[in-house]
């Protein structure tokens, strides 16, 4: 059963991701829940606290998905492929929460913003690390692992804008095609992965 | 010399791209320009009209940059490389306007939104067309040219969020590295472009 808090976060995610955090008031959240403003404050202290809760939970979901794959041994191309699938699943599994995490986190207050900024850097670091390990093992050619990580994360994150559950491709197929492009590129002369 | 209208659009781009269209009022735009609200209305009829002007000019800039390259003959990998450079130049050359075009256009009224939606599809079509031509010529392997176009455009568009003019890489270097990744991928076994 959904708790009240979860309901508040769901409604706030919808509003923050559609019109933006700055354009959403506590009153809008209360109205969407059919609550009195005062009653809403008995569940959450402020609009920023709701944003923080959504962003922190989303950050945890991303870390939980990718970190174990980055930290285990194994061929880098294979692990990258799995990390792409894991990331795409989190984005497409909760697009509104993902959009708030990815594009509205900058509205957090200074302290929380600094913490999330570190968390985002650490997350990107999993991809950089596996890319660098792949280069060291002679499996990958990535002259700039950081920029390669930014490219693939940017492309996947944009799915929060365009992915539709009733679209032609399911999340795992999307992830597979993105991983094919990211790993193999477009050149017809390439040797392909087995 | 900057016209008043251009000043209004610049200020509106800054506000729309930082706090979002929905959270910005005509009053905020007037205030940032040190104008009375009434005086602002003598230059522009509504907030949506400013958004429309910014979005339509940005759309023109993107089309003018990529269309001539897509429509001329020549090897597809080379043209894609130039289209990536052209797109990155537009994004990084006016990040605030690009951000408004890319991420706030959905706030346009129905009619204008439909027009911009068609314009965006046509723009993406240039990339799909060159990818398909490359496949037909045996220069590229792109089983899904549409998704490949979405991937590279998403990755480039995210630069509107993170690119900084004082960062370590200039736009042309960024574009070159993105084109390398997009065309050549990461596999160490690849034959590389000359």
Interface residues (C-beta under 8 A of the other chain):
Chain A: X19 X20 X21 X22 X23 X77 X80 X103 X131 X134 X135 X138 X139 X140 X141 X142 X143 X144 X147 X148 X150 X151 X152 X154 X155 X157 X158 X159 X161 X162 X169 X174 X177 X178 X180 X181 X182 X183 X184 X185 X186 X187 X188 X189 X190 X191 X192 X193
Chain B: X19 X20 X21 X22 X23 X77 X80 X103 X131 X134 X135 X138 X139 X140 X141 X142 X143 X144 X147 X148 X150 X151 X152 X154 X155 X157 X158 X159 X161 X162 X169 X174 X177 X178 X180 X181 X182 X183 X184 X185 X186 X187 X188 X189 X190 X191 X192 X193
